[in-house]
């Protein structure tokens, strides 16, 4: 066993003198599957987060052709279940994890194709950056998927997808798979080989019940862990962002920062996040707006929905266009800059960090 000599903050050695007896002690530790804390303090308790995951950008113009080629070569059915291509963070050793807590993937469904039903403990959502024609059926409720929509599949809900058109469709999936896997909480169960309802309603049953502003059905007074709304529609997201900026023009303090409107998707039964492990937001920057430099504990993923701009990650600028995705690991500094009106969808593990009281934020060097 190699003995690493730990030092305190002043550079003083914290180990006794190297002797045969000490080496025998370390050998006994190794034989008994033990590790002494005093040789590892810097790794176990760093002064600030030092993520293995790295900031990275995936370009939509490269992702989408690969998904299309997968549609030509790879069937959807039992075993593979989904034609989903996970974004593998370059710092995480090849695992299909976009961060230590989050999974992000591009999923592709061919014309007239069905992805069979299953359910799992992991929480999931879908966000559509382009296309339409697919319905996701969640616990028997067919939910239309269209551009700009956020679709939810909370943990342990049966779900499958069917494409009712002659055109393929792609979207992004977000899940808490890495968090679930590392904590050994995952369960999985096959459902029907098809989907339980091939209907194609414009509005799902969940929306008909829950999507009336300020109103809650008396049949749904019990709070739910995840949102009962299956789809958060683009028309409402767009309207909310537009109104924030209009109010800003009128001198009302309606935006997060000057020229920066944002919304958080919420569970109407609690007012909290849509799912217990994942936060979803949407951001709109006016042309020319630059956000402050931020650091946050936890992981964040963005996808560009509309417009052009750039993200600065750890001091390096990356130009962005529609569909591009990028990950921001814990405590990596970042900021956004808009060339045109710049719309971005965001999801993160913030509910986990906040509930466990690990969350910290720094904006332009100031703790928040």
C-alpha positions as CSV (number, residue, x, y, z in Angstrom):
1,X,0.0,0.0,0.0
2,X,1.4,3.4,-1.0
3,X,1.3,5.8,2.0
4,X,0.2,9.3,1.0
5,X,1.3,11.9,3.5
6,X,-1.6,14.3,4.2
7,X,-0.8,17.9,5.1
8,X,-2.8,20.6,6.9
9,X,-3.7,24.0,5.5
10,X,-0.2,25.4,6.5
11,X,1.6,22.5,4.7
12,X,2.5,20.7,7.9
13,X,2.6,16.9,7.7
14,X,-0.2,15.1,9.5
15,X,1.3,11.7,9.4
16,X,3.6,10.0,11.9
17,X,7.1,9.0,10.9
18,X,7.2,6.3,8.3
19,X,8.2,3.0,10.1
20,X,7.9,-0.7,9.5
21,X,5.2,-0.8,12.1
22,X,3.2,1.9,10.4
23,X,3.5,0.2,7.0
24,X,2.3,-3.0,8.7
25,X,-0.7,-1.1,10.0
26,X,-1.6,0.2,6.6
27,X,-1.2,-3.3,5.1
28,X,-3.6,-4.6,7.8
29,X,-6.1,-1.9,6.8
30,X,-5.9,-3.0,3.2
31,X,-6.3,-6.7,4.0
32,X,-9.4,-5.9,6.0
33,X,-10.9,-3.5,3.4
34,X,-10.4,-0.4,5.4
35,X,-9.2,3.1,4.5
36,X,-7.8,5.5,7.1
37,X,-9.5,8.9,6.9
38,X,-6.3,10.9,7.5
39,X,-4.8,9.9,4.1
40,X,-7.9,10.9,2.1
41,X,-9.3,14.1,3.7
42,X,-8.6,16.2,0.6
43,X,-10.6,13.9,-1.7
44,X,-13.5,13.3,0.7
45,X,-13.9,16.8,2.0
46,X,-12.7,19.3,-0.6
47,X,-12.8,23.1,0.0
48,X,-15.4,23.3,-2.8
49,X,-17.1,21.0,-5.2
50,X,-14.6,19.4,-7.7
51,X,-16.8,17.5,-10.1
52,X,-15.6,14.7,-12.3
53,X,-18.3,15.6,-14.8
54,X,-17.2,18.3,-17.2
55,X,-19.1,21.1,-18.9
56,X,-19.9,20.0,-22.4
57,X,-22.0,21.1,-25.4
58,X,-23.8,18.7,-27.8
59,X,-24.8,20.1,-31.2
60,X,-28.3,19.4,-32.4
61,X,-27.1,19.3,-36.0
62,X,-25.0,16.3,-35.0
63,X,-27.4,14.6,-32.7
64,X,-30.4,14.5,-35.0
65,X,-28.8,12.8,-38.0
66,X,-27.5,10.1,-35.7
67,X,-31.0,9.6,-34.3
68,X,-32.3,9.4,-37.8
69,X,-29.8,6.8,-38.8
70,X,-30.7,4.8,-35.6
71,X,-34.3,4.9,-36.8
72,X,-33.2,3.2,-40.0
73,X,-31.1,0.5,-38.3
74,X,-32.5,-0.2,-34.8
75,X,-36.0,-1.4,-34.1
76,X,-38.1,-0.5,-31.1
77,X,-39.4,-3.4,-29.1
78,X,-38.9,-5.5,-26.0
79,X,-35.4,-5.6,-24.8
80,X,-34.2,-2.2,-26.0
81,X,-37.6,-0.7,-25.2
82,X,-36.7,2.8,-26.5
83,X,-34.7,4.2,-29.4
84,X,-33.1,6.7,-27.0
85,X,-29.4,7.9,-27.2
86,X,-28.0,9.0,-23.9
87,X,-25.6,12.0,-23.7
88,X,-22.5,10.7,-22.0
89,X,-20.5,13.3,-20.1
90,X,-16.8,13.0,-21.2
91,X,-15.7,13.2,-17.5
92,X,-17.7,10.2,-16.3
93,X,-15.9,7.3,-17.9
94,X,-18.2,6.5,-20.8
95,X,-21.4,6.0,-18.7
96,X,-24.5,7.4,-20.4
97,X,-24.9,10.0,-17.7
98,X,-25.0,13.7,-18.5
99,X,-24.1,14.4,-14.9
100,X,-23.8,12.3,-11.7
101,X,-27.5,12.7,-11.0
102,X,-29.2,13.3,-14.4
103,X,-29.8,11.5,-17.7
104,X,-30.5,13.3,-20.9
105,X,-31.2,11.6,-24.2
106,X,-32.6,12.2,-27.7
107,X,-35.4,9.8,-28.5
108,X,-36.6,9.0,-32.0
109,X,-39.8,7.4,-33.1
110,X,-40.4,6.4,-36.7
111,X,-43.7,6.8,-38.6
112,X,-46.6,4.6,-37.4
113,X,-44.3,3.1,-34.8
114,X,-45.2,2.2,-31.2
115,X,-42.8,2.1,-28.2
116,X,-44.3,-0.4,-25.8
117,X,-45.5,0.4,-22.3
118,X,-43.4,0.0,-19.2
119,X,-42.9,1.7,-15.9
120,X,-40.0,2.4,-13.6
121,X,-39.1,4.1,-10.3
122,X,-37.2,6.8,-12.1
123,X,-38.9,10.1,-12.8
124,X,-38.9,11.2,-16.4
125,X,-40.0,14.0,-18.7
126,X,-40.0,14.8,-22.4
127,X,-39.4,18.2,-24.0
128,X,-40.1,18.8,-27.7
129,X,-37.8,21.1,-29.6
130,X,-39.4,20.4,-33.0
131,X,-42.0,18.2,-34.6
132,X,-45.4,16.7,-33.7
133,X,-47.5,13.6,-34.3
134,X,-46.6,11.5,-31.3
135,X,-48.8,10.8,-28.3
136,X,-47.3,9.5,-25.0
137,X,-49.9,7.4,-23.1
138,X,-49.4,7.8,-19.4
139,X,-51.4,5.4,-17.2
140,X,-53.9,5.1,-20.0
141,X,-54.2,8.9,-20.8
142,X,-53.0,9.8,-24.3
143,X,-51.1,13.1,-24.2
144,X,-50.3,15.0,-27.4
145,X,-46.6,15.9,-27.9
146,X,-46.0,19.2,-29.8
147,X,-43.2,21.7,-30.2
148,X,-42.4,23.5,-27.0
149,X,-44.4,21.2,-24.7
150,X,-43.1,19.7,-21.5
151,X,-44.5,16.2,-20.9
152,X,-44.2,14.4,-17.5
153,X,-43.9,10.7,-16.7
154,X,-43.4,10.6,-12.9
155,X,-42.0,7.5,-11.3
156,X,-44.0,4.3,-11.4
157,X,-46.5,5.5,-14.1
158,X,-47.0,3.1,-17.0
159,X,-46.1,4.9,-20.3
160,X,-45.7,4.2,-24.0
161,X,-45.6,6.2,-27.2
162,X,-47.2,5.9,-30.5
163,X,-46.6,7.9,-33.7
164,X,-49.9,8.4,-35.6
165,X,-48.3,10.1,-38.6
166,X,-46.2,9.3,-41.7
167,X,-43.3,11.5,-40.3
168,X,-40.7,10.6,-37.7
169,X,-40.4,12.6,-34.5
170,X,-37.5,13.3,-32.1
171,X,-37.5,14.8,-28.6
172,X,-35.3,14.9,-25.5
173,X,-35.8,12.7,-22.4
174,X,-34.7,13.8,-19.0
175,X,-34.5,11.3,-16.0
176,X,-32.9,10.9,-12.6
177,X,-31.4,7.5,-13.6
178,X,-27.9,8.1,-12.3
179,X,-29.2,9.3,-8.9
180,X,-31.5,6.3,-8.7
181,X,-28.8,3.8,-9.8
182,X,-26.2,5.0,-7.4
183,X,-28.6,4.8,-4.5
184,X,-30.1,1.4,-5.5
185,X,-33.7,2.5,-5.6
186,X,-34.7,1.4,-9.1
187,X,-37.6,-0.9,-10.0
188,X,-38.8,-1.7,-13.5
189,X,-41.9,-3.5,-14.8
190,X,-43.0,-4.3,-18.4
191,X,-46.5,-3.3,-19.4
192,X,-48.5,-4.0,-22.5
193,X,-46.6,-4.7,-25.7
194,X,-48.5,-1.8,-27.3
195,X,-50.2,1.1,-25.6
196,X,-53.5,1.0,-23.7
197,X,-55.1,3.8,-25.8
198,X,-54.4,4.7,-29.4
199,X,-56.7,7.8,-29.3
200,X,-55.2,11.1,-30.5
201,X,-57.0,13.8,-28.4
202,X,-55.9,17.3,-28.7
203,X,-56.2,17.7,-24.9
204,X,-55.5,14.9,-22.4
205,X,-57.8,14.0,-19.5
206,X,-55.2,15.3,-17.0
207,X,-55.2,18.7,-18.7
208,X,-59.0,18.9,-18.8
209,X,-59.1,18.4,-15.1
210,X,-56.1,20.4,-13.9
211,X,-55.2,23.1,-16.4
212,X,-57.5,25.9,-15.4
213,X,-55.6,28.9,-13.9
214,X,-56.2,29.4,-10.2
215,X,-58.7,26.5,-10.0
216,X,-58.4,23.1,-8.3
217,X,-60.8,20.3,-8.7
218,X,-62.4,19.2,-5.4
219,X,-61.8,15.6,-6.6
220,X,-58.0,16.4,-6.3
221,X,-57.6,18.0,-2.9
222,X,-54.9,15.5,-1.8
223,X,-51.4,16.7,-2.6
224,X,-49.4,14.6,-5.0
225,X,-45.6,13.9,-5.0
226,X,-45.4,14.8,-8.7
227,X,-47.6,17.0,-10.8
228,X,-50.8,15.5,-12.1
229,X,-50.5,17.6,-15.2
230,X,-49.3,15.5,-18.1
231,X,-48.4,18.3,-20.5
232,X,-47.3,21.9,-20.0
233,X,-48.2,23.6,-23.3
234,X,-46.0,25.9,-25.2
235,X,-48.7,28.5,-25.8
236,X,-49.0,29.2,-22.0
237,X,-45.2,29.2,-21.5
238,X,-44.7,31.6,-24.3
239,X,-47.5,33.9,-23.1
240,X,-46.1,34.0,-19.5
241,X,-42.6,34.9,-20.8
242,X,-44.0,37.5,-23.1
243,X,-46.0,39.2,-20.4
244,X,-43.0,39.3,-18.0
245,X,-41.1,41.3,-20.6
246,X,-44.0,43.5,-21.4
247,X,-44.4,44.3,-17.7
248,X,-40.7,45.1,-17.5
249,X,-41.2,47.6,-20.3
250,X,-44.0,49.2,-18.2
251,X,-41.6,49.6,-15.3
252,X,-42.9,46.6,-13.3
253,X,-40.4,44.3,-11.6
254,X,-41.5,41.2,-13.4
255,X,-38.3,39.6,-14.7
256,X,-35.5,37.7,-13.0
257,X,-32.9,40.2,-14.3
258,X,-33.1,43.1,-16.8
259,X,-34.0,41.5,-20.1
260,X,-34.3,38.0,-18.7
261,X,-37.7,36.4,-18.2
262,X,-38.1,32.9,-16.7
263,X,-40.7,30.5,-15.4
264,X,-40.7,27.4,-13.4
265,X,-43.1,24.6,-14.1
266,X,-44.9,23.6,-10.9
267,X,-47.0,20.9,-9.3
268,X,-50.4,22.6,-8.8
269,X,-51.1,20.5,-5.7
270,X,-48.1,21.8,-3.8
271,X,-46.7,24.8,-5.7
272,X,-43.4,22.9,-5.7
273,X,-41.4,21.3,-8.4
274,X,-43.1,19.1,-11.0
275,X,-41.2,16.0,-9.7
276,X,-39.4,15.3,-6.5
277,X,-35.9,15.0,-8.1
278,X,-36.1,17.2,-11.2
279,X,-36.7,20.9,-11.6
280,X,-37.9,22.3,-15.0
281,X,-37.7,25.9,-16.1
282,X,-37.9,28.0,-19.3
283,X,-35.8,31.1,-19.9
284,X,-36.1,33.9,-22.4
285,X,-33.4,36.6,-22.9
286,X,-33.9,39.7,-25.0
287,X,-31.4,40.3,-27.8
288,X,-28.1,41.7,-26.3
289,X,-28.8,40.5,-22.8
290,X,-26.0,38.9,-20.8
291,X,-26.7,37.1,-17.5
292,X,-24.5,37.4,-14.4
293,X,-21.8,34.8,-13.9
294,X,-23.2,32.1,-11.6
295,X,-22.1,29.0,-9.7
296,X,-24.5,26.6,-8.2
297,X,-24.3,23.3,-6.3
298,X,-25.8,20.5,-8.4
299,X,-26.2,19.7,-12.1
300,X,-28.1,21.7,-14.8
301,X,-28.8,20.9,-18.5
302,X,-30.1,23.4,-21.0
303,X,-31.5,23.0,-24.5
304,X,-31.8,25.9,-26.9
305,X,-35.4,26.2,-28.1
306,X,-35.2,29.2,-30.3
307,X,-32.7,31.9,-31.3
308,X,-29.0,32.2,-31.2
309,X,-26.6,33.1,-28.5
310,X,-23.7,31.7,-26.4
311,X,-22.9,30.1,-23.1
312,X,-19.7,30.8,-21.2
313,X,-18.6,27.7,-19.3
314,X,-15.7,27.9,-16.9
315,X,-14.4,30.9,-18.9
316,X,-14.8,29.3,-22.4
317,X,-17.5,30.6,-24.8
318,X,-19.6,28.3,-26.9
319,X,-21.9,29.6,-29.7
320,X,-25.4,28.0,-29.6
321,X,-28.3,27.5,-32.0
322,X,-31.6,25.7,-32.0
323,X,-31.5,22.3,-30.4
324,X,-28.0,22.5,-28.9
325,X,-27.7,21.0,-25.4
326,X,-25.1,21.7,-22.7
327,X,-24.5,20.5,-19.2
328,X,-23.2,22.6,-16.2
329,X,-21.7,20.4,-13.5
330,X,-21.7,21.4,-9.8
331,X,-20.0,24.8,-9.1
332,X,-18.8,25.4,-12.6
333,X,-19.2,29.1,-13.4
334,X,-21.5,30.0,-16.3
335,X,-23.4,32.8,-18.0
336,X,-25.6,33.2,-21.0
337,X,-25.5,35.9,-23.8
338,X,-28.3,36.4,-26.4
339,X,-27.6,37.5,-30.0
340,X,-31.2,37.3,-30.9
341,X,-34.2,36.7,-28.6
342,X,-32.9,33.5,-26.9
343,X,-35.2,30.8,-25.6
344,X,-33.9,27.9,-23.5
345,X,-35.4,25.0,-21.7
346,X,-33.6,24.1,-18.4
347,X,-33.7,21.1,-16.1
348,X,-31.7,20.4,-12.9
349,X,-31.4,18.3,-9.8
350,X,-32.1,21.3,-7.6
351,X,-35.0,19.7,-5.7
352,X,-32.5,17.1,-4.4
353,X,-29.9,19.7,-3.4
354,X,-32.4,21.9,-1.7
355,X,-34.2,19.2,0.2
356,X,-30.9,17.8,1.5
357,X,-29.7,21.4,2.3
358,X,-26.7,21.2,0.1
359,X,-27.7,24.0,-2.2
360,X,-25.4,27.0,-2.5
361,X,-25.4,29.7,-5.2
362,X,-22.9,32.4,-6.0
363,X,-23.7,35.3,-8.5
364,X,-20.9,37.5,-9.7
365,X,-18.8,36.3,-6.7
366,X,-21.5,37.0,-4.1
367,X,-23.1,34.2,-2.1
368,X,-26.9,34.0,-2.4
